[in-house]
Amino acid sequence: MIKFMLMVNRQGQTRLSRYYQPVELSKRSVLEADVVRCCLSRKKDQCSFVEYKDFKLVYRQYAALYIVVGVTDNENELSVYELVHNFVEVLDKYFSRVRRLQIMFNLDRVHIILDEMIQNGHIVETNKSRILAPLNALDKMADG
């Protein structure tokens, strides 16, 4: 099960966070800082899977952004690693070559995409067309 997903820049600033298990607000900033420090301090030739406390971290770097996913011990790391890549491909398809600023200024759209892919900590959809269908419908309504 997926516990959380974070999108952070190289400076460790959180650009997007989504939690699928309750975490107190006071503990979120500490958790995020610790998780980000753990992932950013690793070298490029090291594995993208890290054992962290009572769960695992799966992370992937895209240019200046890191996407970090916290998962339970029984979750398949490779499937989560591919989910991260699929998420970026969906963002790329929707935004036509996604950039960091597009993510920051369209967080509502990014959350819709994430919600279409993951619900209650479980992967429910990976098909790009099905994931983007609600956003395309919203865009058509806005244009029409």
N, C-alpha and C positions, 0 to 999 in steps of 0.2 A: 504494500500500500504506500502511496505517496503521502508524505507528511507535509511538505511545503515545496514551493518553487520560488526561487529568487533570480532576479536579473540585476547584476551589479556591474559597475564600470571598473576600470583598473585602479581607481582611487578608493574603491571599496564602498562607493555610494550606491545605495539600493535604488534601483529605477522601477522595479516591479516586485511585489511580493504577494504570494497567495498561499494561505495556510488551509490545510484540509483537516487538521486536528487542532483543537483549541490550544492556544498559547497566550498567556497573559501579555497584555501590551507592554508591561514593564520588563518582561523577560524577552520579548521579541528583539529589541535592539541589541541586547547582549548576545543572544543566539546568533543574530545576523552578523554582528561584528566578528564573533568567534569563528563562524562558518566561513565567512569571506576571507578572514586572515589565514585560515587553514588551507583554503583552495588557492589563493593568490600567491602564497609562499612556495608552492610546489613548482618544480621545474617542468619545462615542456616535455621532456623525455620520460617523465613519471606518469604512472597510471592515472586515469581520470576517475577512479573509484577510491574513496577514502572511508575507512572505518572511523566513525565519530560517535563517541559516547554509546548510546543504545541504538543507533541506527547508522545507515551508510549515506555517504554523499556521492552523488554522481554529478560531475560538472563538465562543461564544454565551453571552450573559448571561441568567440566569433569576433574578430577584429578587436575592438576595445571593450567588448561586453563579455561577461561570463554569465552563463546560465547554470545555476546550482539547484539540484533537486535532492531533497532529503527523503529517503525511503526506508522502510522497515527491512530487517535482515532477510526476510524470506522473499523479497522482491528481486526479480531478475535485473541485474545492473545493465546488461546489454540492451534489453528492451527499453529501459528508461533512457539510456544513452541515445538510442534511435528515436525515441519520442522527442527528445530535445532537438535533434536534427530535423525531425518532421515539423515541429513547432516553428523553427526558424524558416523552413521551406514554405510553410503556410503564410507566415508573415511576409516573406519575400514575394510570394505570389500576389497577396492582397495589396501590398504597398508598392509593387513593382520596384524591386531593389531596395529593400528596407534599410533605413538608416536610423541611427540612435535618436535623432531629434523626432523622427516620425513616431517612434515608440513613445517618447515622452509626451508629445502633443496629442496622441491618439490612444491614451491608456484605456479608455472605455472600449475601443475596438480590440485592443490586445487582450483585455479581460474576456470579451465575448469569445474570441478565438480559443483562449485557454479553457473557458467553461464548456465549449463544445467538445474539446478533446479530453478533459479530465473532469469527472464528477465524483464528489465524495472520496477523493483520493485514488480513484480507479480510472484507468484508461478506458474510454468508451468509444472513441472515434479516432481514426487515423487517416481516413480518406479526405484529401484536400478539398475536393468539390463539395462534399457534404458538410465539412467544417465551415466553409465560406458561404454556404447557402443562406444562412440567416443574415449575414452582413450584406450580401448582395441584394437581398430583399429590402433591407433597411435603406441601402443606397438608392435603389429604384424608387422607393416611396419618397425619399428626400428629393430626388430629382423630378419626380412626377408631381 
